[in-house]
């Protein structure tokens, strides 16, 4: 839904109080020693004004706890981006300089995945979720995939994407379909995509819709296909953005949601080279099949190691 979610919470930048410092240190040595594990969704969080929530359930109950509230949540989210200019600087929240390191990091991650999952494929298709103006498709996906579909609920972003990609498409590499629809309402055609790319947009979905989206989208993958989720990462718990109605989740929060979706982390990687004031960003390659375990035999190298002659 939003092609960018880059802003670091004000509470992380300049409004830390002793209470917040304690919040960031919930896992004490005692808890680790006793192996008491708290589920990420049970950990507290903040909003962008510094207000604290006991847990994600409390926040979601307040923000989207009934059909009317949920409708308002999504309406305000799209409404925010309808007021943003259709440019790289606009969709990246005034951080146009992020574009280059973002694309470089994504390309390195994607290259590894494609060489491992599709070493001999001669036709690949991808879905760009929350595509915005087509920034990721134009700078990355269309160079690696023969067909790319774009999914974006903000109409003037999608119009800009059509225009931007009209100059880069060819017979062998083209933007095929432009879907003006939000993630929570989209169902892909069965078995169409090798990769479904979800970047800087999943924070607009409630937890329930997050799980529902991935469960529907799994059917859209070809055999061997996978998701790439690239998203901002909170230090712990979550951070609610009051302005654009989105949530930044922690790594452990994401991992709990992946389990609920029946997805497995095939690979993950931290994005490097972004300004320090922004949230950390992480990339996840997610598959529907469990990663193969490598069965290692006991090494005999140790017996042949040089020894000290006494």
Secondary structure by P-SEA (a helix, b strand, c coil): cccccccccccccccccaaaaaaaccccaaaaaacccccccccccccccccccccaaaaaaaacccaaaaaaaaaaaaaaaaaccccccccccccccaaaaaaaaaaaaaaaaaaaccccccbbbbbbccccccccccccccccccbbbbbbccaaaaaaaaaaacccccccccccccccccccccccccccccbbbbccccccccaaaaaaaaaaacccccccbbbbbbbbbcccccccccccbbbbbcaaaaaaaaaaacccccbbbbbccccccccbbbbbbccccccbbbbbcccccccccccccc
